[in-house]
Amino acid sequence: MKKLSYVDLILVIICVAKNGRTWYTIERALSQRGLGGLCNPAVAIKSLLSSGKITLVQQEDSVPDVYCITDSGQRHVQYLLNEYPKEWFAPTEQNPDSFC
């Protein structure tokens, strides 16, 4: 069976948030899916930043920085949604064996 990478899942998590995601909300979204602690989001986010799929929007001093999707990231998410089962992206408990 084909597996979805944690990097791609995090990209989708960022994409569905209207105003982007903070580090904390990415962690929470993974935990809601039962995937908290199973991957290193820092590595995934660094990969997404370097590939140009997300950007980091720096906020005011007391507000956490926000990760936002780029046009390139949106195109990749559309590809993922066409390629993988939709339920893999749902904010419900997931099977960790579906991800690599």
Secondary structure as a PSIPRED ss2 file (coil, helix, strand):
# PSIPRED VFORMAT (PSIPRED V4.0)

   1 M C   1.000  0.000  0.000
   2 K C   1.000  0.000  0.000
   3 K C   1.000  0.000  0.000
   4 L E   0.000  0.000  1.000
   5 S C   1.000  0.000  0.000
   6 Y H   0.000  1.000  0.000
   7 V H   0.000  1.000  0.000
   8 D H   0.000  1.000  0.000
   9 L H   0.000  1.000  0.000
  10 I H   0.000  1.000  0.000
  11 L H   0.000  1.000  0.000
  12 V H   0.000  1.000  0.000
  13 I H   0.000  1.000  0.000
  14 I H   0.000  1.000  0.000
  15 C H   0.000  1.000  0.000
  16 V H   0.000  1.000  0.000
  17 A C   1.000  0.000  0.000
  18 K C   1.000  0.000  0.000
  19 N C   1.000  0.000  0.000
  20 G C   1.000  0.000  0.000
  21 R E   0.000  0.000  1.000
  22 T C   1.000  0.000  0.000
  23 W H   0.000  1.000  0.000
  24 Y H   0.000  1.000  0.000
  25 T H   0.000  1.000  0.000
  26 I H   0.000  1.000  0.000
  27 E H   0.000  1.000  0.000
  28 R H   0.000  1.000  0.000
  29 A H   0.000  1.000  0.000
  30 L H   0.000  1.000  0.000
  31 S H   0.000  1.000  0.000
  32 Q H   0.000  1.000  0.000
  33 R C   1.000  0.000  0.000
  34 G C   1.000  0.000  0.000
  35 L C   1.000  0.000  0.000
  36 G C   1.000  0.000  0.000
  37 G C   1.000  0.000  0.000
  38 L C   1.000  0.000  0.000
  39 C C   1.000  0.000  0.000
  40 N C   1.000  0.000  0.000
  41 P H   0.000  1.000  0.000
  42 A H   0.000  1.000  0.000
  43 V H   0.000  1.000  0.000
  44 A H   0.000  1.000  0.000
  45 I H   0.000  1.000  0.000
  46 K H   0.000  1.000  0.000
  47 S H   0.000  1.000  0.000
  48 L H   0.000  1.000  0.000
  49 L H   0.000  1.000  0.000
  50 S H   0.000  1.000  0.000
  51 S C   1.000  0.000  0.000
  52 G C   1.000  0.000  0.000
  53 K C   1.000  0.000  0.000
  54 I E   0.000  0.000  1.000
  55 T E   0.000  0.000  1.000
  56 L E   0.000  0.000  1.000
  57 V E   0.000  0.000  1.000
  58 Q C   1.000  0.000  0.000
  59 Q C   1.000  0.000  0.000
  60 E C   1.000  0.000  0.000
  61 D C   1.000  0.000  0.000
  62 S C   1.000  0.000  0.000
  63 V C   1.000  0.000  0.000
  64 P C   1.000  0.000  0.000
  65 D C   1.000  0.000  0.000
  66 V E   0.000  0.000  1.000
  67 Y E   0.000  0.000  1.000
  68 C E   0.000  0.000  1.000
  69 I E   0.000  0.000  1.000
  70 T C   1.000  0.000  0.000
  71 D H   0.000  1.000  0.000
  72 S H   0.000  1.000  0.000
  73 G H   0.000  1.000  0.000
  74 Q H   0.000  1.000  0.000
  75 R H   0.000  1.000  0.000
  76 H H   0.000  1.000  0.000
  77 V H   0.000  1.000  0.000
  78 Q H   0.000  1.000  0.000
  79 Y H   0.000  1.000  0.000
  80 L H   0.000  1.000  0.000
  81 L H   0.000  1.000  0.000
  82 N H   0.000  1.000  0.000
  83 E H   0.000  1.000  0.000
  84 Y C   1.000  0.000  0.000
  85 P C   1.000  0.000  0.000
  86 K H   0.000  1.000  0.000
  87 E H   0.000  1.000  0.000
  88 W H   0.000  1.000  0.000
  89 F H   0.000  1.000  0.000
  90 A C   1.000  0.000  0.000
  91 P C   1.000  0.000  0.000
  92 T C   1.000  0.000  0.000
  93 E C   1.000  0.000  0.000
  94 Q C   1.000  0.000  0.000
  95 N C   1.000  0.000  0.000
  96 P H   0.000  1.000  0.000
  97 D H   0.000  1.000  0.000
  98 S H   0.000  1.000  0.000
  99 F E   0.000  0.000  1.000
 100 C C   1.000  0.000  0.000
